[in-house]
Amino acid sequence: MIYSGKHLVTGDGKTYIQDAAMCVDAEGLILEVGKTEDLQAKYPDEPVKDYGDATLLPGLFDMHVHFGYYYSQPDQQEFDDYMLAYYALQQAKLALSLGITTIRDLSSPHNLLKKLRIAGEKGYVTVPRIIHTDTGICMTGGHGHDDGIVEVDGEWAIRKEIRKQLRDGADWIKILTSGRQSIPEYTQEELNAAVDETHRVGRKCAVHAGL
């Protein structure tokens, strides 16, 4: 299939083509990009879908989502594990409809994004590429503690929780250290321990550091 449009951005930061197109194979992988007339000449048997004045560009990345954040829903009492899975899948469909093909989920209920990714890999559902943390980590009574965030205090307890979350499949670690005040909730020593433990095994962490 050849997809054509008025503009095409390859995503390398410098390449822009007018009256452009891309040719994709049966699996949806891009074979080639270039001028529409050139691709039509090279692949004469391929059907052409013309999007007119549209801009063709690579899939977008959304690096901060919460597919499992249902806490703003008016009927929270209905959200058991089944409803959570349906809700997260709906968020994934919405992301794809907006051209977002990779997401980083920075805290959803335990195992939700891990299982959603596996379901996508098995072909049960169609979802973006998923990178995820487990639940976030906050101090006792800290920001998010009533929204499913794990409460952990102390340097070695934080290290242990990070090890558990990485063991259970987290790609990143999420630390929450601010709420509605200007005073950080975790101490500097606790934050240092969290970053050191995550980096020690070659992973990265994200920090909720805004109000």
Secondary structure, 3 states (H helix, E strand, C coil): CEEEEEEEECCCCCCEEEEEEEEECCCCCEEEEEEHHHHHHHCCCCCEEECCCCEECCCEEEEEECCCCCCCCCCHHHCCHHHHHHHHHHHHHHHHHCCEEEEEECCCCCCHHHHHHHHHHCCCCCCCEEEECCCCEECCCCCCHHHCCEECCCHHHHHHHHHHHHHCCCCEEEEECCCCCCCCCCCHHHHHHHHHHHHHCCCEEEEECCC
